[in-house]
Amino acid sequence: MVDTICGVFDELKPEHAPHQKLKAFVKDRPGHDRRFAIDGSKIKSELCWSPKYSFDEGMRKTIQWYLDNSVWCENVTSGKYQRERLGTA
């Protein structure tokens, strides 16, 4: 997922590329990123639901929304939450 996000940012914000340089592995969660997978077969078979967008297209649309709404993002993060890492205590 992180590689996809970095790739989209490389296309949308090439002046800061490569965004892969921002990726860092965290000591307290070794292997965490490789452990989780999504199997959408149950929701498809039981509810006849499938996503409107592919994963890559959905990520691109989500990232573009955040870039287009940076003022909203700043308002959300300017209060109590200061983008610090949470849940480490």
C-alpha positions as CSV (number, residue, x, y, z in Angstrom):
1,M,0.0,0.0,0.0
2,V,2.8,2.4,0.9
3,D,4.5,1.8,-2.4
4,T,1.2,2.6,-4.2
5,I,0.8,5.8,-2.3
6,C,4.4,6.8,-3.0
7,G,3.9,6.1,-6.7
8,V,0.8,8.3,-6.8
9,F,2.5,11.1,-5.0
10,D,5.5,10.8,-7.5
11,E,3.0,11.5,-10.3
12,L,0.9,14.1,-8.6
13,K,3.7,15.9,-6.7
14,P,6.9,15.2,-8.8
15,E,8.8,18.1,-7.3
16,H,9.2,16.1,-4.1
17,A,9.9,12.7,-5.8
18,P,10.9,10.1,-5.1
19,H,8.5,9.7,-2.2
20,Q,9.9,6.3,-1.4
21,K,12.7,8.1,0.5
22,L,10.1,8.9,3.2
23,K,9.3,5.3,3.9
24,A,10.8,3.9,7.1
25,F,10.3,0.6,8.9
26,V,9.4,0.8,12.6
27,K,11.3,-1.4,15.0
28,D,8.3,-2.3,17.2
29,R,6.3,-3.7,14.3
30,P,8.6,-6.0,12.3
31,G,6.8,-7.7,9.4
32,H,3.6,-5.9,10.2
33,D,3.1,-4.7,6.6
34,R,3.4,-8.2,5.2
35,R,1.0,-9.8,7.6
36,F,-2.3,-8.3,6.5
37,A,-4.2,-9.1,3.3
38,I,-7.7,-8.4,2.2
39,D,-10.0,-11.1,0.9
40,G,-13.1,-9.6,-0.5
41,S,-14.7,-12.9,-1.6
42,K,-17.1,-13.1,1.3
43,I,-18.6,-9.6,0.9
44,K,-18.9,-10.3,-2.9
45,S,-20.6,-13.7,-2.5
46,E,-22.9,-12.9,0.5
47,L,-23.8,-9.3,-0.3
48,C,-23.2,-9.2,-4.1
49,W,-21.0,-6.2,-3.5
50,S,-17.9,-5.2,-5.4
51,P,-15.9,-2.0,-5.3
52,K,-16.7,0.8,-7.7
53,Y,-13.0,1.6,-8.2
54,S,-9.9,-0.6,-8.3
55,F,-7.5,-0.3,-5.4
56,D,-5.1,1.9,-7.5
57,E,-7.9,4.2,-8.8
58,G,-9.4,4.5,-5.3
59,M,-6.0,5.4,-3.8
60,R,-5.4,8.0,-6.5
61,K,-8.9,9.6,-6.0
62,T,-8.3,9.6,-2.2
63,I,-4.9,11.2,-2.4
64,Q,-6.2,13.8,-5.0
65,W,-9.0,14.7,-2.6
66,Y,-6.6,15.3,0.2
67,L,-4.4,17.4,-2.0
68,D,-7.4,19.4,-3.3
69,N,-8.7,19.9,0.3
70,S,-5.4,20.8,2.1
71,V,-7.1,23.7,4.0
72,W,-9.6,21.2,5.5
73,C,-6.7,18.9,6.4
74,E,-4.8,21.8,8.1
75,N,-7.9,22.7,10.1
76,V,-8.3,19.1,11.3
77,T,-4.7,18.8,12.4
78,S,-4.3,22.3,13.9
79,G,-6.1,21.5,17.1
80,K,-5.2,18.8,19.7
81,Y,-3.8,16.4,17.2
82,Q,-0.4,17.6,15.9
83,R,0.4,14.6,13.6
84,E,2.4,12.9,16.4
85,R,2.6,9.2,16.6
86,L,-0.3,8.0,18.8
87,G,-0.7,4.9,20.9
88,T,2.8,4.4,22.0
89,A,2.3,4.9,25.7
